[in-house]
Amino acid sequence: MSNADSSELARFDSIAAQWWDPRGPMAALHHINPVRLRYIAQRCGGLDGLRMLDVGCGAGLLSEALCGAGATVTGIDLAEEALGAARAHAEASRLDIDYRQLAAESLAAEMPGGFDAVCCLEMLEHVPDPEAVVAACARLVRPGGDIVFSTINRSPKAFALAIVAAEQVLRLVPPGTHDYAKLIRPSELCEWIRAAGLEVVDTRGLHYNPILRSGRMVRDVSVNYFVHARRPS
């Protein structure tokens, strides 16, 4: 629990009841979820039968998509209300997902190498020590397994688009969701990944079109971006 910001947890808990509303405060996440799923599936060589961990799962949008693609899914988060919404929605959808209120560091001590693949999306910029989360993800994946991270670049373009435009002008996400000082440059994330003993396999940007309400993967990593890492065999 030490690597958590209580104000961040409270912010996500406050929208737990609206998380699954495709027109609610998390609408943009609904729009990009299919793109995220496709990228993860491509990087992992398919998802069917994989033991997968969703770190910072929130109310379970990605967890349910992974489960629907055939993976056996565990989702962890420290936001209690968001996890409650995740469990309720999975039960209503008759999906068997193991949701646990637990930090990645704690699960890594309990289940080292316990997963074929780990996802940690839109989470690193919300914790006090993101490097510790990266290291925990490295311990959680089996040798030869894949990890997919996503976050927001700390760049002038990201400030203009992800904070000013997305939060303050278009209200695509609740105002105050992101703190510019906590955003992470790709070079920083890749340094943490390598320090954790992982290999950087791919980096890719995600472009979101608020008019079409859709996303697509691009080469430009100046705003939202993904990093695919792998634990050496």
Secondary structure, DSSP 8 states (H G I E B T S, - for coil): --S--HHHHHHHHHTGGGTT-TTSTTHHHHHHHHHHHHHHHHHHT--TT-EEEEET-TTSHHHHHHHHTT-EEEEEES-HHHHHHHHHHHHHTT---EEEE--HHHHHHHSTT-EEEEEEES-GGGSS-HHHHHHHHHHHEEEEEEEEEEEE--SHHHIIIIIIIIIIIS-SS-TTS--GGG---HHHHHHHHHHTT-EEEEEEEEEEETTTTEEEEES--SSEEEEEEE---
